[in-house]
Amino acid sequence: MTDYMQEALLEAHDAMIIGEVPIGAVVVHDGKIVGRGHNLREHSQDSTLHAEVLAIQEACMTLGSWRLEDCDLYVTLEPCPMCAGAMINSRIRTCYYGAKDPKAGVAGSLGNLLEDTRFNHQVKVVAGIDEEQAAQLLKSFFQAIRKKRKAAKLAKKQAQKA
Amino acid sequence: MTDYMQEALLEAHDAMIIGEVPIGAVVVHDGKIVGRGHNLREHSQDSTLHAEVLAIQEACMTLGSWRLEDCDLYVTLEPCPMCAGAMINSRIRTCYYGAKDPKAGVAGSLGNLLEDTRFNHQVKVVAGIDEEQAAQLLKSFFQAIRKKRKAAKLAKKQAQKA
């Protein structure tokens, strides 16, 4: 189980390298990874291209079906409503996730859409897989951004003084 | 307002013609349609290709930005969690929709994700625009499917008897 999350973490790392918020996901079917993705919102300037959506789209293409009934999804961060909805729509079996997202997560933090029995499909939720690593990756990313911004501000101030 | 919904209904009609559940959407910016889409789940075998997602993706491409802050979205059916989430993520201003979806709609029927103040953006909801037309289109589509299935069953029975 943790091996697949390590693959999702590799995807998250790929996102970080290109300056995207580091979130990664993989879809697993019969022990094989059939879809993978990392957040590409900034590079694509497309609000829908979250890691989970890209991994689901690739899995649909690999398996030739929109029904991913025997598939599990591993994602480094708790899914937002869009990604939780995409999992319900594609009938993902289980969602394993790493870090919690108290601001937008809907698999435990702000309710639980995935296990809501009012919808025609429920996705089992398993939280906290390799949580520390996923959280640390996000923390490092935002720390680096703040550092960069601070340095840029300082450089601007010094240029104005000179 | 109803003119844009008529464009969304044209999209829904395009979906019906190719045998997809008739749902259509358009995104409007400064009085112009910048994105349009209709449900393509079966043809693409991709669970994420709902009308709203396609319309949002096209709007992002047209405007060169994932932030659709001054944009309104018109859709013939109440959005599901995935599409409501995509609207929140892209910061759509207002969602106008036609028919209610008591089974999966989250803009009034099964809660209201779009106006949930716990998220970092709220989408204003205006329901019931050209509702009758949108509902009738869906009704006709499902009636035709049931009729086809009944005829196929009958033909099979007769073939077994012969």
Boltz contact constraints between the chains, C-beta under 6 A:
constraints:
  - contact:
      token1: [A, 41]
      token2: [B, 66]
      max_distance: 6.0
  - contact:
      token1: [A, 45]
      token2: [B, 60]
      max_distance: 6.0
  - contact:
      token1: [A, 45]
      token2: [B, 64]
      max_distance: 6.0
  - contact:
      token1: [A, 45]
      token2: [B, 65]
      max_distance: 6.0
  - contact:
      token1: [A, 45]
      token2: [B, 66]
      max_distance: 6.0
  - contact:
      token1: [A, 46]
      token2: [B, 57]
      max_distance: 6.0
  - contact:
      token1: [A, 46]
      token2: [B, 60]
      max_distance: 6.0
  - contact:
      token1: [A, 46]
      token2: [B, 66]
      max_distance: 6.0
  - contact:
      token1: [A, 47]
      token2: [B, 66]
      max_distance: 6.0
  - contact:
      token1: [A, 47]
      token2: [B, 89]
      max_distance: 6.0
  - contact:
      token1: [A, 47]
      token2: [B, 90]
      max_distance: 6.0
  - contact:
      token1: [A, 48]
      token2: [B, 53]
      max_distance: 6.0
  - contact:
      token1: [A, 48]
      token2: [B, 57]
      max_distance: 6.0
  - contact:
      token1: [A, 48]
      token2: [B, 86]
      max_distance: 6.0
  - contact:
      token1: [A, 53]
      token2: [B, 48]
      max_distance: 6.0
  - contact:
      token1: [A, 57]
      token2: [B, 46]
      max_distance: 6.0
  - contact:
      token1: [A, 57]
      token2: [B, 48]
      max_distance: 6.0
  - contact:
      token1: [A, 60]
      token2: [B, 45]
      max_distance: 6.0
  - contact:
      token1: [A, 60]
      token2: [B, 46]
      max_distance: 6.0
  - contact:
      token1: [A, 64]
      token2: [B, 45]
      max_distance: 6.0
  - contact:
      token1: [A, 65]
      token2: [B, 45]
      max_distance: 6.0
  - contact:
      token1: [A, 66]
      token2: [B, 41]
      max_distance: 6.0
  - contact:
      token1: [A, 66]
      token2: [B, 45]
      max_distance: 6.0
  - contact:
      token1: [A, 66]
      token2: [B, 46]
      max_distance: 6.0
  - contact:
      token1: [A, 66]
      token2: [B, 47]
      max_distance: 6.0
  - contact:
      token1: [A, 80]
      token2: [B, 85]
      max_distance: 6.0
  - contact:
      token1: [A, 81]
      token2: [B, 81]
      max_distance: 6.0
  - contact:
      token1: [A, 81]
      token2: [B, 85]
      max_distance: 6.0
  - contact:
      token1: [A, 81]
      token2: [B, 113]
      max_distance: 6.0
  - contact:
      token1: [A, 82]
      token2: [B, 82]
      max_distance: 6.0
  - contact:
      token1: [A, 82]
      token2: [B, 85]
      max_distance: 6.0
  - contact:
      token1: [A, 82]
      token2: [B, 86]
      max_distance: 6.0
  - contact:
      token1: [A, 82]
      token2: [B, 89]
      max_distance: 6.0
  - contact:
      token1: [A, 85]
      token2: [B, 80]
      max_distance: 6.0
  - contact:
      token1: [A, 85]
      token2: [B, 81]
      max_distance: 6.0
  - contact:
      token1: [A, 85]
      token2: [B, 82]
      max_distance: 6.0
  - contact:
      token1: [A, 85]
      token2: [B, 85]
      max_distance: 6.0
  - contact:
      token1: [A, 86]
      token2: [B, 48]
      max_distance: 6.0
  - contact:
      token1: [A, 86]
      token2: [B, 82]
      max_distance: 6.0
  - contact:
      token1: [A, 89]
      token2: [B, 47]
      max_distance: 6.0
  - contact:
      token1: [A, 89]
      token2: [B, 82]
      max_distance: 6.0
  - contact:
      token1: [A, 90]
      token2: [B, 47]
      max_distance: 6.0
  - contact:
      token1: [A, 110]
      token2: [B, 118]
      max_distance: 6.0
  - contact:
      token1: [A, 113]
      token2: [B, 81]
      max_distance: 6.0
  - contact:
      token1: [A, 118]
      token2: [B, 110]
      max_distance: 6.0
